[in-house]
Amino acid sequence: MGYREVMTALDWNVAARRAGQIAPAGPTDSRVVLRGVVESLRRSAERAPGMVAEITGLTAAATAAAATPVYVVDRPRWSEANVDIFRTLLADSMPPGGAGSARVAAEEMGLLLALLSSRVVGQFDPFSSSGRLLLVAPNIVAVERDLDLDVMDFRLWVCLHEQTHAVQFAAAPWLAGHIAGRIGAMTGNLADPGSGPERLRTAITAVIDVLRNRKSGASLLHAMLTEDEQRELDGIIAVMSLLEGHADVVMDAVGPVRLPSVRRIRASFEARRDGAGPFDLVVRRVLGMDAKIAQYRNGAVFVRGVVAKVGHAGLNAVWAGPTNLPSGEEIAHPDRWVARVHG
């Protein structure tokens, strides 16, 4: 049975339930404290779109983003939301395969989401009907305590990043469909039943290499893709690098007048991204999370390079249509994007 066939036959409820069972609960507090966390996160989410508009000039998009539903969730609810995202992206199902393989895939997805659920502080989901913002309260509280951060500054900082994503998708209503289409193009050939055993062996080899510290950039996803599919993935990574880098630049551009501890938050958060024990390093590399971290940094360099040349108004041309999105090469060389789009 092919990978896509397994995924579309997968029991999504099993995946969500397993993730909820495995994920650690995170910090515990009184009801009064928890209610205060929820209320402060909601207020921060309400403030953020207007601040994004001031920096980017995307006023109409920010007004639309301000209407985005905000959900302050725990780790199991975050996992459930991401099961819904997978279900949406793989909605064009193929004939179901064996129940045993589908059950194993569901259990594995539950384990994956459980691992990730303790690391994500916030997420904008553009694939639900009207978009939604997820703020993972236990993770936000854990980070601000671990790093001894100003809680109100940090919560606003997180919301600035995620609401920038909401503004991006409001400015480019075609973007969610474009990303979903590219993901479909990347995964379509994985439905070939004959490719399953060979791809599984390749994936196992990748895991062994990672555990033996042979391949610093190896990930399970890359290991299961052909060269053509990897090229499609590289295109997706370029788009995600733009989105993540843009959000990082915006959240830092607010400045110390309105967000007094912004520089300390950034320095502490960067150190947290880099620092990890042996177990975290293995998990991060097996899941391809090192590539995710690189997206923030490469994308931020691209955005700053473009803004230095043509300002935020010039950068906003990127939201006009798919042809204006940067390629992987242009992410590394922002001058080439400026020359192509602005002449």
Helices and strands as residue ranges (DSSP letters): H 3-9, H 12-22, H 31-56, H 59-65, E 70-73, H 75-89, H 99-117, E 122-125, E 132-136, H 137-146, H 151-171, H 175-187, G 188-191, G 193-195, H 196-211, H 220-223, H 227-253, H 262-274, H 278-286, H 289-315, G 316-319, G 322-324, H 328-332, H 334-342
